Amino acid sequence: MNGRKRHIAVDTLGLLLTVLVTAASVTDREVGGTLLERLRQRHWRVSLVWADGGYTGRLVEIARDVLQIALTVVKRGDDATGFTVLPKRWLVEGTFAWLMRSRRLARDYETRADTSEAMIRWSMSMVMSRRLARGPS
């Protein structure tokens, strides 16, 4: 499968904590452990993570037993139809929306995953710089 998948971890304000870019053929379950390991290495105080329904399976046990992180999978209700806003997961979607305002990220121009991760970090630093310059609201 062509393309890339962008996996990110954000804080409760939607600010980027860690990023991992993989081939589109890699499933969320496969890369979830690596993302959580990066999160644990860089932000050792994080103890609770909310995740999308794609990050289920053994990842919950690995996060709890190996990384000492409580991984809670936020799923849509069985009776829900159509688009439903899920409050915890919406933080990540909002961050992706901020990042997509950078033209460089709107298309997949990068050929290497590490340069794509660098572009995501660069774009997020611009978002955070604008917030700081704007001041408290």
C-alpha positions, 0 to 999 in steps of 0.5 A: 500500500502506498502512503504514510500513516502519522501516529501522534501522542498529544497532551490534554491541550493538544500539544505534540508529545511524540510522533511516529510515521510509518508505511500505510501498510503497518497497522495501528496495533503493530506501531502502538507499542513503539509509539508508547515506548517513545512516549515513555522515554521522553515523557516518563511522568505520563501514566494515562493514555487514551487511544483510538479503537485501532490500538486494541489487543495485546497493546493494552496489556503491554502498556500496563505490564511493561511500560506502566501506562494505563491505556484506555481505548475510547470507542464509539457506542454500538448504537451510534450512527454516522459521525460522532465526536468522541471528546478524548479522541478529538484532541488528536484530531484537532492537532492533526487539523492544526498540522494540516494548515502547513502546506508541506504536510497537506501532501505526502512530499517526504520520501523518508519517515524521519524527514516526515516526522521532522516536518510534523515537529516543525509545523507544531513548533510554528503552531505553538509559537503562534499561541505564545505570541498571541498570549493568554486568551 
